[in-house]
Amino acid sequence: MKAMVIRNYGGPEVFEIADVKQPEVRSGYVLVKVVATSINPIETKIRLGLVPAITPSFPAILNADFSGEIVALGDNVSEWKIGDEVFGCAGGVGPLQGALADYMLVDDNLIS
C-alpha cells in the first residue's frame, strides 16, 4: 500500500511517498480503508522531533484522526461489520502507525 512516511525528523520536506506493508488485522482491531485525515498540532511536533517519546518507529506514518470504511475485522470484534463507515482518533503515536496511508489498523474501542 502507499503511505506518506517520515524517516527522520524535520520540516514538511521529510515526508515521502513509500510502499509499505499493509497492516494485518488482529484480535480486537479492524482494518480501515482511509478516506480522510486531518493534521493536529501534535503531528507537527512529532515530525519536528519535539516529542520523541511518542514518535512511531521510522519509517513513521503520522496522523491520528481518520475517517474511512472497515474492510476487515479481527477476532473479538462484535460491534462493527465490514462496510461500516467510521471515524476516530486512533494512531500515529507510539507503536501505532497513523492515517497517512491507504489502510490503518484501528483498535475497535477507538472508533465511532
N, C-alpha and C positions, 0 to 999 in steps of 0.2 A: 504494500500500500504506500501511498505518498504521505509525507508529513513534512511540516516545517520544523526543523531541528536547530538547536544551537550546540556547538561542540566545545565552546568556551564562552567566557563572559565578555560582554562588550556592548556596543551600541546596536542599533537595528541591523547594521550590516552583518552581524554574526549569524542571522537567520539564513538557512539554506534549505532548498527542497531536497528531500532524500527519499530513497526507497528503504522502508523499514519493515520488519516482520509484523504482520497483523497480530494483535493480541489474541491469545487463546482464552475462550470463556472458561471460567472456573466456578466452583460452588459459591453461591451467594452473589454472583455477579451477572451482568448482562453485557452483551456486546452491542454498542450503539453505532449506527452509521451517522456520523456527524453532519448536520446540516448547517449549523451556525455556531459561532463562538463570539466572545467579547473579550476585551482587554481590561483588566483591573490594575490598579497601581502596584499590587504585589507582583504581578508578572514582569513589570518593568524593573522592579527591584531585584527579582530573581535573575533576570537577564544581565543586569549590571554587576551581579556578584555581591550585592549588599546583604543577602540573606542565604549564605551558602549552606546553612544547616537544613534548609528545606528544598534545596535545588535537586530536581531529579537527576539521576545519573546521566552523564553525557554519553551519546548524543541525547539531549533532553528535548522532550516535546512539552511545550508550555500550554497554559490556559486552562483554567478550572471550569469556567462557565461554558455550558454547551446546550444545544437542543438537537434532537435527532430522532431516529427511528430504531427501535430494538430489532436486531437481526438474528440474535442467538441468545439462549437462556442457559445459565449454569444450573447445576443441581441445586435444590433447595430454594428456588425462586418460584413463588406461587402467586404473587400479586400482579405479575406482568405477563404479557404474551408477545410473541413475535408480531411485529407490525405496529405496536403501540408507539405513539409519538410522545416523547418525554423531554424533560429539561432538568438541569440541576447544576450543582457546583461540586465536582467530583474528582478532580485530578490536577496534574501539573505541579504537584509538590511531593517531596519525599520520594517514596517508591512508586508513586502513581504517575504514569505518563498522562499528558493532557489532551486537550481537544483540537490542537492544531494538526489534525490528521484525518484521514478518511474514516477511521474507526477508532473507538475509545472503549476500553474496558471500564465498567462502572459498577460500583457496589450498589445493589438494588435498594438499599436503605437511603441512598443519596439522590434519588430521582423522584420527580413528581410527574 
